């Protein structure tokens, strides 16, 4: 939790949780961020998977911190997500 918060600069650590909730800036849509993360080799769960109302936009993603036992890989994935927070996600959801 503390590692995720220190690298991502977003969210508040909850020491008893296996997951980290990453709030996304308003200009980044969940689906675009999830698509870009997956294309970069990092899988995150879109926040709308946890909403009760289908029209609610949670503005974040859930990061599982307990599935990967190698801390170096977790650190690398978190740095990838941090880089994606600064990226342009317009191409992730291209219209065909």
N, C-alpha and C positions, 0 to 999 in steps of 0.2 A: 504494500500500500504506500509506504513512504517513498520507495523507489519510484513508483509510478507517478506520484504527485510531484516528486522532485524533477523528473524528466519532462513530464507533460505540462507542468505548470498550471494545471486545471484540476478541479475536484478537491475533495477533502478526504484524507486517509481515514479509513475505518479499520482499525487494527484487527478486528475479529472477522472481517469479510474475506472471502476467497476471490471476490470480484471487485473491479474498480469501475465506477461510473464516470465516463468522460463526457462532460458537457461540451457540445460543439458550438462554435460561434454561430449566430443566426444566419449568416450568409452561406454556411455549409449545410447542405441537406444530408440527412442520415444516409440515405441510399447511395449518394455519390461518395461519401466518405467510406462506407462499407465496401463499395466496389473498388475504390482506389486502394484501400488497405489490403483487400484480397489479391489484387493484381500485384501488390508489393510483397506478397507472401505472409501477410498477417491477417488472421481471421478474427473478427470482432462480431458481436451480436448487436444488430440494430435495436435501438431502444423501443421501437414500436412493437417488438415482440412481447414487451412487458406492459403495454398499455391496455386499459379496459375499454376505452372508447376508440373505435376505428378511425375517427377523424382527428384524434389527438396526436400532435407531433411532439415527441418527447425531447427532441433536441440533444440527443446524446447516444452513446453506444456503451455497451458493457464489455469490459475486458476481463477475461478469465486469467487470474494470476496463479492458479494452483495446478494447472494441467501440465506445465512445462517444468521439469525438475532442474534444468540447466539455467542457472541465473544469468549467464552470459547471453543465452538466446533470448531470455525475457528482456534483458537490458537492450539488446539489439532491436527487438520488436517494438519496444517502447520508443526508442529513438526514431524508428521508422514512422510510427504514429505521430510523433512530435513534428517530424518533417512534413508529414501530410497535413497537419493542422495549418501549415503556412502555404500549402500548394493551392493551385487553381483546380477545382474539381469539375469544371464545366464539361470536359470531354468524357467523363466517366459514364454519363447517362445520355449518350448521343441518341438522337432520334433517327430511326431508319425508315 
